[in-house]
Amino acid sequence: MEELKKMVAEGRDDLVPDKVRALLDQGTDVEAVMKQALIPAMDQVGELFQSGEIFLPEMLVAAQAMKAGMAVLEPFIKGSGVKPLGRAVVGTMQGDMHDIGKNLVIMSLEGAGFEVVDLGMDVAPEAFVAAIQTHQPRIVGMSALLSSTMTAMKKTIQAIDDAGLRGQVKIMVGGAPVNREFAKEIGADFYGKDSVAGKVFATEAVQI
Amino acid sequence: MIVIGEKINATRKSIARAIASRDEEAVAILIRQQEEAGADVLDLNAGAGQEDLSRAVEDMQWLVGVAQKATAKPLAMDSEIPEVLEAALSVVTGPTAWINSVSAEKRRMESVLPLAKKFASPLVALCMDDHGIPGDLAGRMRAAEILYRAADENGIPFENLYFDPLVMPLGAQSDAGALALSCIRSIKENLVGSKTVLGLSNVSFGLPMRPALNQAFLILCMGAGLDAAILDPCDETLMTGLLAAEALMGKDAHCGRFIRAYRKQMKKGGKP
């Protein structure tokens, strides 16, 4: 397990799948592989990134390694009754073509055990509403890097409200021009200064 | 090399506050600092997600007013909203202002190109279209070619077109720097008469030693033919690199600007 954790943290997506298979062959529980190796590895990576000890490319390769491990587990998870921590729908606002921040949030959420629906960039308010109706997530994450697309956040939250869905989701927002006051003003539940903050909020929100 | 100072941007929280509280001095100081540090053009972005258009227009016109009192340099009107651009350009009393920016998105071309014609503005043209930012050179060049033709149809002289190849963070995409460099070369070669510009600091996002990366990238871009850059002129590493590169490229007679910059740094007690 420790070895697998290290492989994920070091971004060895070439080694991780075989290691996961080997652990399963030895009789290790699917859930244990997730909760004692993959998830803690990403937690650790997230913290190191947040504290500036590791950098964006290192975080990205670790996430790839995590995904490679999850791909091996996927068929077993389906049969085993292991439930994801929760479901989240995440996207960048309409008019905004920046996805790195959004992707970091998705990585953190997936790393924590969330099932994440990635809506991509330039996502219209109606598309958020439709995704909430289809996927029934508990968490909705919105990202904006441009000051000009912050207004789209407000519109999107309004659209979710108008569709009668506001009560069933917790909305978290983030991105360079966004701050706590703005989040409050537009009726979001949480402003995350980085992906780790978002993950912590989402994890707490689904456990209430 | 045209240096466009990037610091008056409402994405920065201190600027958003200064605009909201109409703090003239806070804005004027930053403008003077950038000019002093070598900015040729001052970028102005007042957009902080204002609710209504009239507020966005008011904020921008206030910013232009403050900037014009603080500097005689050209301004670059930085907004995605055509009404804001027009309102800003219409209160310019100094030298011809830039427009930052247009892209090959249909809606933006239709609204912004006529403004560039009307005000004879140099125009930052982003190499992206209605489908977003193309991931490869061919896609970026297609967007640039659309803009090149549309500018021509609108009677905008090519020398007013500054194509921005849009550099992605290197930390997320290992060929991001190389792609931007080949894009600059290809624009200079194929879209004859037009120019290139680049927002610099995005390239180093998420990586350590950002000043070193930014400096190396700027110099490589200059070597590839970059005409202008949107950057922080108060970043001494960057500006020293820029001046050194210009001297080495034969664009600084008797190394005059390079030596003057050295003396200025010595005077400030900084390390050369």
Interface residues (C-beta under 8 A of the other chain):
Chain A: G52 F55 L56 P57 M59 L60 G95 M97 I100 N103 M121 D122 L146 S147 S148 T149 M150 T151 M153 K154 A176 P177 N179 F182
Chain B: A10 T11 K13 A16 N45 G47 A48 G49 Q50 E51 S79 E80 I81 M128 G132 I133 P169 G171 A172 S174 F205 G206 L207 P208
